[in-house]
C-alpha cells in the first residue's frame, strides 16, 4: 500500500474531528466564566464585605453580639445575608432565638428561593449547628434543644442527623424522669427507715424502763438468776426426810469471766438500741451451753451478738453438798449506744 495515501486519510480524519473538540472546549470556557460572574464572584464579594472567610467557617467574634434586628420582615435579602454572616462569625448558628444564622438564611430563602449563598451556607453549616443542638441536649436544656432541632429540620428535613438528635433528646428526657423517680423513692425510703428506727428506739427504751428495777449488769443479773434457778430446782433435789438431820447445802454459780457483746454495725448506723433475754445452762465445768433467746427487742437485731458473748462466759460452777452440778440461768443483756 502507498504510504502517502495512508497519511492523507489520517489528515482528513483529523480535520473532521478538530472542529468538534474546539466547540466543546469553548462551551466549557463559557460555562466557567458564567459561573464566576453569576455565583462565585457575588459570593466572594459578600464574604469580603463581612471580613472575609467562607460562610461555613466559624470565626471568633471580636465584639459582643448585637441585639436581634427590630424588624426582620422589613430587611432585604442582602441585609439578611449580611446579618447571617455576622451571626456565623460569632458562632450563633441556632441561638439565640430570632438572632442566629439559620433563621437569617432561612428568611433570605423565603425572600429569594434558590439563593445560592443561603443554600450553600445552610448545607455547609449544618454539622456545626447540629453539634450546638447536641450540646443543648447534653446540658439537658430540652426546650432549647427541641427548638434548635425544629430549626435544623426547616433547613434539611431529610437529614439523618435529625433522627439521631431526636433519639438523644428522647433518651435524655427519659433518663431525667427516671433519675427524678429514683431520687423521690430514695427519699421516701429514708423517711420510712428513720420513722421505723425512731419507733424501735422508743419501744426499746420503754421495755428497758419496765425491767430496769429487776436487771442492772450481767454479773448481778447472772447471780440473781442463779438464786432463782436454784429455788426452781428444788423439785430435782431429793427432799430430805423430816427426820433428816440437815438439808443439802446448795451454792449458786458465780460469773468469773464476762465478755461484753459486740454492738452490731447495722444497729450502730441506724442508732438502734434494745435488749436480749437469754436462758442457758452452766455446766459442772463452769461453761455455758444450751443458750436460747427467750425475749428480745427489736427481734433478731441483737440475738447473735448476745449469744456469741454468753458462749464465752465462764462461771464458778454451782455445787450441791460440795459437788459441782449443772444449773440453768437467765440473763438480760442491754444494748445501749454510748455504753
DANORRA-V557328 format. One record per backbone hydrogen bond with DSSP energy under -0.5 kcal/mol. NH is the residue of the N-H (numbers start at 1). CO is the residue of the C=O. If there is no record, write none. Layout:
# DANORRA-V557328
nh=NH co=CO
nh=NH co=CO
This chain:
# DANORRA-V557328
nh=6 co=2
nh=7 co=3
nh=8 co=4
nh=9 co=5
nh=10 co=6
nh=11 co=7
nh=12 co=8
nh=13 co=9
nh=14 co=10
nh=15 co=11
nh=16 co=12
nh=17 co=13
nh=18 co=14
nh=19 co=15
nh=20 co=17
nh=21 co=17
nh=22 co=18
nh=23 co=19
nh=24 co=20
nh=25 co=21
nh=26 co=22
nh=27 co=23
nh=28 co=24
nh=29 co=25
nh=30 co=26
nh=31 co=27
nh=32 co=28
nh=33 co=29
nh=34 co=30
nh=35 co=31
nh=36 co=32
nh=37 co=33
nh=38 co=34
nh=39 co=35
nh=40 co=35
nh=41 co=36
nh=43 co=39
nh=44 co=40
nh=45 co=41
nh=46 co=42
nh=47 co=43
nh=48 co=44
nh=49 co=45
nh=50 co=46
nh=50 co=47
nh=51 co=48
nh=52 co=47
nh=57 co=54
nh=58 co=56
nh=59 co=88
nh=74 co=71
nh=75 co=72
nh=80 co=76
nh=81 co=77
nh=82 co=78
nh=83 co=79
nh=84 co=80
nh=85 co=81
nh=86 co=82
nh=87 co=83
nh=88 co=84
nh=89 co=85
nh=90 co=86
nh=91 co=88
nh=92 co=87
nh=93 co=91
nh=99 co=96
nh=101 co=92
nh=102 co=93
nh=104 co=100
nh=105 co=101
nh=106 co=102
nh=107 co=103
nh=108 co=104
nh=109 co=105
nh=110 co=106
nh=111 co=107
nh=112 co=108
nh=115 co=112
nh=119 co=115
nh=120 co=116
nh=121 co=117
nh=122 co=118
nh=123 co=119
nh=124 co=120
nh=125 co=121
nh=126 co=122
nh=129 co=125
nh=130 co=126
nh=131 co=127
nh=132 co=128
nh=133 co=129
nh=134 co=130
nh=135 co=131
nh=136 co=132
nh=137 co=133
nh=138 co=134
nh=139 co=135
nh=140 co=137
nh=141 co=136
nh=142 co=140
nh=145 co=141
nh=146 co=142
nh=147 co=143
nh=148 co=144
nh=149 co=145
nh=150 co=146
nh=151 co=147
nh=152 co=148
nh=153 co=149
nh=154 co=150
nh=155 co=151
nh=156 co=152
nh=159 co=156
nh=162 co=159
nh=163 co=159
nh=163 co=160
nh=164 co=160
nh=165 co=161
nh=166 co=162
nh=167 co=163
nh=168 co=164
nh=169 co=165
nh=170 co=166
nh=171 co=167
nh=172 co=168
nh=173 co=169
nh=174 co=170
nh=175 co=171
nh=176 co=172
nh=177 co=173
nh=178 co=174
nh=179 co=175
nh=180 co=176
nh=181 co=177
nh=182 co=178
nh=183 co=179
nh=184 co=180
nh=185 co=181
nh=186 co=182
nh=187 co=183
nh=188 co=184
nh=189 co=185
nh=190 co=186
nh=191 co=187
nh=192 co=188
nh=193 co=189
nh=194 co=190
nh=195 co=191
nh=196 co=192
nh=197 co=193
nh=198 co=194
nh=199 co=195
nh=200 co=196
nh=201 co=197
nh=202 co=198
nh=203 co=199
nh=204 co=200
nh=205 co=201
nh=206 co=202
nh=207 co=203
nh=208 co=204
nh=209 co=205
nh=210 co=206
nh=211 co=207
nh=212 co=208
nh=212 co=209
nh=214 co=211
nh=215 co=211
nh=216 co=217
nh=221 co=217
nh=222 co=218
nh=223 co=219
nh=224 co=220
nh=225 co=221
nh=226 co=222
nh=227 co=223
nh=228 co=224
nh=229 co=225
nh=230 co=226
nh=231 co=227
nh=232 co=228
nh=233 co=229
nh=234 co=231
nh=235 co=232
nh=236 co=233
nh=237 co=233
nh=244 co=241
nh=250 co=248
nh=251 co=319
nh=254 co=316
nh=256 co=314
nh=257 co=314
nh=260 co=258
nh=264 co=262
nh=268 co=264
nh=269 co=265
nh=270 co=266
nh=271 co=268
nh=272 co=267
nh=274 co=335
nh=275 co=297
nh=276 co=333
nh=277 co=295
nh=278 co=276
nh=278 co=331
nh=279 co=292
nh=280 co=329
nh=281 co=289
nh=282 co=327
nh=283 co=281
nh=283 co=287
nh=286 co=283
nh=289 co=281
nh=292 co=279
nh=294 co=277
nh=294 co=292
nh=295 co=277
nh=297 co=275
nh=301 co=298
nh=302 co=298
nh=306 co=302
nh=307 co=303
nh=308 co=304
nh=309 co=305
nh=310 co=306
nh=311 co=307
nh=312 co=308
nh=312 co=309
nh=313 co=310
nh=314 co=257
nh=315 co=286
nh=316 co=254
nh=317 co=315
nh=318 co=325
nh=319 co=251
nh=320 co=323
nh=321 co=249
nh=323 co=320
nh=325 co=318
nh=327 co=282
nh=329 co=280
nh=331 co=278
nh=333 co=276
nh=334 co=332
nh=335 co=274
nh=336 co=334
nh=339 co=336
